[in-house]
């Protein structure tokens, strides 16, 4: 089968050679799914079960329920069936059609296998699942079949782990001292993931709000159930202690390290400002790939203690390249998909004052870790811009380099199509030039 998979008929090209690139399509579909809206009942029922709230309507026919459900996402709970055999039914509206499901409760609410603490959570998860299956059903069926393990985030992490592992000491002088990795199958269990998580096999989003996939209890590998069936027996329990820095959700990383911003950003910016402000083409000229790989492994292995000084990496473009790579590999970009349309619209206002006011309003919807990191990065890029007569990197030039990384367009992986990035470039340019006012 061809390694290119399509999403709604759109061809997807192979992942970046720089490492794992998370696929955002299913995440964005989850964000677009209808939201649950309980149709409340004003009647009081003496026999109403204690585990239902005002979404409970008592005995209600199919036709009566349909008349109450007007908008997509509307739902209610009713009693249906014969008087001698009543059943609880969840009725909801999705894509203009009324759907009915038999509802169960055993301490938690469920329709099939997944359990939820409230009917609202059950409906929210169901709406997401139905929306994604309706929009991307074919993609979901094919995504793990066409994914290549050797291009997966898990494989990249495993290789980095192998590189940093000390060889086993030989018992005899003539024996090999190469590292030995014994085969071990993964110990997968259904897992309720908190926050945003991606499959480490196919790089797609783990959608839903509970039981989104499986997680290996020994090494921490996360995957869709179907994707987990494709894995070779390469579980390394030690990997749980050395999870990656690159390709990890930004908020999750700062929470783990208890920092205001990702340490990679602080560390690289300090080094670039110390010896790269006057370097011509900084951020535009790439470093050598083998040196960038070496620096990335050092940051993964040693964290904040990694040596990125001139004695270790005399070419400052290597450090600048790693900083760009860090942002490029974020599962959710620094300027999140939710606020990108508002930012692009903001720069279209006729006056600078209107542009700045609307940009500030949009940025208020960023997660705190994203906001603090963006503020720090824009102040840094403004310093680069101050020396643009020497380094040849004006705010516009920097924006041209950073826009595809900080604001990747929805069709960034389309084959043979060059997206129009003018709106994104104008946004980043304005953020750099007016960062003091915007982030005051």
N, C-alpha and C positions, 0 to 999 in steps of 0.2 A: 504493500500500500504506500502511496505517496506520503512523504513526511509533512506535507502541507495540509492543514485542517481548515475547514471553512466555518465561519460564524455568520449565520443568516445569508449564506451565499458569498461572503467576503473571504477571499483567500488569506491565510495567515502564513507568514514566512517563518523560517526557522529562527530560534532564539539567538540573541547576541552572542558573539564569541567571547565577550568579556565575562560571561558567567550567567547565572540564572536571571531571567527577566520574567517577573510575574505578569500574568495575563489578567487585565482588569475587567474584561467584558462582563463576566458573570457577577462581579461585585457591583458594577453599574446597573445591571438588570435588577439586582436585589434592591438597590436604592430607588429604582423606578416603580417597583411593585406597588399595587394598591395598599393603602393602610387600613387596618381593621376599624370599623365604626359600629359599635353596638347600638342597635335599635332598642331603646329602653321602653319598658312597659310600666304604666302608672298603676295598674291593678295590683291588689294584694291577694296572694294565694296562701291559704292556710296550710296546704300540703306541699308548698314549694320546697325542694331539697335545699339544705343549708349551703351546699357547695355551689349554688347558682346565685347570681345577683339579679339586677334589674333587666338583664338581657333575656330572662326567662318570661315567656308569654303564656305558659300553661297550654291547655288544649287549643290547637290551631291547625286549620287545614292547610294543605299545599297552596291553594289559591289565596287564602288569607295572608299567609306568610309572604307570598310573592308580591302582594299588593303593598306590603310594608317596606320591602327592600327596593330602594330607588337607585342608589349610587353603587358603583363598584366598591366592594369592601364592606358594605352593610351586612350585618349578620344578626341572628337571634336564635334563641333556644326554645323549642316547643315540644309538646307531647303529640305524638302521632300514633297511628295504628288503632286497633280495636280497643274498646273499653276494657276487655278482659286480658289484653296483652299490650299495654301501653309501652311505648319506647320514647326515649329522649332523642330528639333530632336537632342537628345543627343545620340551619338554612343560611346560605350566604349568596351574595351576588358577585359574579366574576365575569368580566367581559360581556356584560349585558344579559347573562344567563343565570338562572337560579339553580343552585346546587344544594343537594340535601345529603347529609351524612348521619349515620347512627352514632350517637355520642355515648361514651362510657366514662365511668369514674370508679377508681379503686384507691383513692387517696390523691390521685392526679387525674387530669382529664386526658382522654385520648380517643382517636378515631381508628388508628391502626397501631403501629408499634411505638411511635414517639409519645412520651408523656410530658404534660405541661402542668404548671401550677395554677394556671387560669385559662378560661376559655379564650380570652383576648390573645394570650400568647400562642395558643393553638391555632387560632385563625390567622394571626400575623405570619406564622411559619408556613401555614398552608397557602396563603396568598402568594408568598415569595416563591414557593415550590411550583405552584401552578403557573405563575407568570414566567419563570425561567424556563420551565418545560415547554410553554407555549411559544416563547420567543426563540429558544435555542435547543429544541429537542434533538434535532439531528446532530448538532455540535456535541451535546452531552453524550450521545451514543458513541461518537467517534473519538472523543478527546483523549481517552486513555489508550485506545488502540493505536493511535498514530504518534503518541508521545514516545520519545526515545529516552531510555533511562540514562544513557551516557551524556545526555544534554540536560538532565534534571538537576534541580537544586540539591537533592540528596546526594547525587553522585559527586557533585562539586565539593560538598562538605566532606564526604567520605574521603576523597582524594587529598583534601587539605589535612584531614586528620592523619592519614597515612604518612604524609610528608613530615609531620611534626612528631610522629611517634618514634621513640628510640628503638633501634634494632635489638632483638633478643641476643644476649651474650652467648656465643657458641660454647658448648660443653667441651668440644675438642678443637684444636687449632685449625684443622682442615675443614671444619663445618662452616656452612654459610652463616653470616650474621645479619642477613636480611630480615626485615620484620615479617612475622607470620600472622596471617589473619585466617582463623578457622571459620568454616561456614557455620552460620547460626541463623535459624529462621526467626522472623520477627514475631513478637508477642502482641498481636493487635487486639485491641478492645474498642468497642464503640465508645466515643468520647464526646462530651459536651464542651465545645471550645468556647472560651470567653473572648470577646473582642473579635478582631478580624484575623482570619487565618487562611492560608493557602496550602494546596496540596503540594507536597514536596516531590511528587512524581511527575504530574502533568503541568504544574505551575498555575492551575486554575483555582479560583476562589472556592472555599468550602462554604456553600451558601446555607441559609437557614439560621435558626436560633438555638437549636438543640440537636444533639446526635448528628452533627453535620458530617461526620466521617469517623475514621479510626485513628488511634494513636498507639504506637508501640510502647508498652510499659517499660521496656528495657533500654531503648535508645532514644525515645522521644519522637520517632518518625511520624509525621502526620500525613494522612492521605484520604482521598475518597475510598469508599469500600471497594469499588470495582478496580481502582488503581492499585490498591494494596495487593490484589491478587496477581499483579504483574511483576512483583519484586523478586529478585533473586535472594538467596539466604545469606545476606551480608550484614545482618544486624551487629552493630558494635556498641555494646552497652556504655562504653566510655564516652560515646558521642553526646550523651545526655549532659555531660559536664562541660562540653566545648561547643555549644551551639553557636551558629554563625553570628557575625556582626553585620556583614553586608547582606542585603536582601531581607532584613528583618523590619517589621513595622516600627516606625520611628518612635511612637509613643511607648511601645513595649520596651524598646531598647533603653530609653532614658529612665523608665521605671525600674528596670533591672539594675542599671548602674547608678541610680539615684542622682542623676545629673540634670541640669537645666536644659542642656542640649546634648546631642550625641557627641561623645568624646572624640570621635573621628573628625568631626567638623571643627571643633576647637583646636585640636592638635594640628591639623593641616593648615588652617587659617593662620595660626601663630607662625608656623614655619614659612608660609608664603609671604606674610607681611615682613618677616625678618630678612628675607633674602630674595624676594621675587617681585617686589613692587616696580622695579625698573627693568624687568626682563621683557624684552620685546616678544609679543605674541603670547604672553602668559594666558593660560586657559584655552588658547586657540591651537597652539602647537602641542602635539601629543608626545608623551614620553615613550620610551621603548617598552614593548609589551612584556618582555621577560622581567624588567625592573619593576614594572607595575604589578605583575603577578607576585614578585618577591615582597613588595611592600604590603600588598593586600594580605598575604599570608602572615607577615609580621604583625600587622594590626589585629588579625584574627587570633593569633597565638598569644601575643604579649599585651594586647589592649593598650591602655594608656602608657604603659612602659615601653612600647615599641620605639626603636631608635629611627627617626626619620630625618635626622640632621644631615648636613652636607657631607659629613664623613661617611655616612652610610649610603646616601643618595644625593650625589653632587648636582644632578640635573633636577632643578626645581619643577620642571614640567611633569616629572613623574609624580610629585606630591599633588600638583594641581590636577593631574589626570585622575588620581585616586579619589580626590574630593568630588569631582564630577561623576565618577563611577559610583560612588556611594549614593548620591542623589538619584542617579539613573536606575539603580537597582531597588529603590524603595518600592514596596508593594503598592502603597498609596503615595502618590507624588507629594512633594512638599506643599505645593499649591493644589489642594485636593480637587477631585473632579467636581464636587458639589459647588465650589465657589468659582470655578473657571469661567462659566458663562457670565456671571455677574462682573467679574474683573474685565473681561473683554468688552462687555457693554459699557463699563465705567469709562474706559479710555475713549469712547466714541462721543462723550458729551462735549459740547462746544467750548467750554471754558476750563482752564486748569483747576480752578477752585472746585467746580462740579466733579471733575475727574477724581481729584484727591478725596473729596468727601465720600464719593461712592466706592472708591477703592477701600477706604478705611472701614466703611460699613460691611463690605464683603469680607475683609480680613477678620472681622469680629467673629465670624463663623468658623474660623480655623480652630482645630484642637490646640490647646495651650502649647504643647511641645512643638507643633508645626509653627505656630506664631513666633515663639521665642527663637527658634532656629532661623526662620526667615528674616527676622529683625537683625540678627547677628550677621547673617550672610549678606544682606543688602548693605549694611554698614561697611563690611569688608570690600564688597565690589565697588562701593563709592570711593574707597581709598585707592583701588586700582585705577578708577576713572580719573582721579585727581592727577595721576601721573601719565595720562594717556598720550601726551606729546612725546614721551620717551618710550613707553611700553606699547604704544600703538593700539591700545585696547580701551576705546571710549565706552561710554555706557551703552550705546547702540551695539557696538561690536560684542561686548560682553553679553548683551541680551540675545543677540543672534546665536551665540554659543550655548547659553543656558536655557533658553526658552523650550527647546524640545525635551530637556531634562526635567525642568521644574514644572512645566505645563504640557506634558505629552498629550497630543490630540487624540481623540477617540479612534481615528483611523491611522494611527502611527505605524501599525503593522500591516497595513494594506499593501498588497503586492503591486508594484508598478505605479503607485500614486504618490505624488509629492504634495503633502497637505499645505495649505496656505497658513503660514505661521505669523502673518503680519500683526494680528490682534495680540497674540501671545508676546511677540517681540516688543510691541508698544507698551504692553503692561509691565514687563520686566524693566524696560528702559525708564519708565516713570517711577517705578519702585526704587531704582538705584538713584536717580537724580534728585528725588524728593523724599528720601528715606527718613531724614530727620523730622520732617513735618508729619509724614504718614505714621511713624511709630512713636511720636512724642507721647 
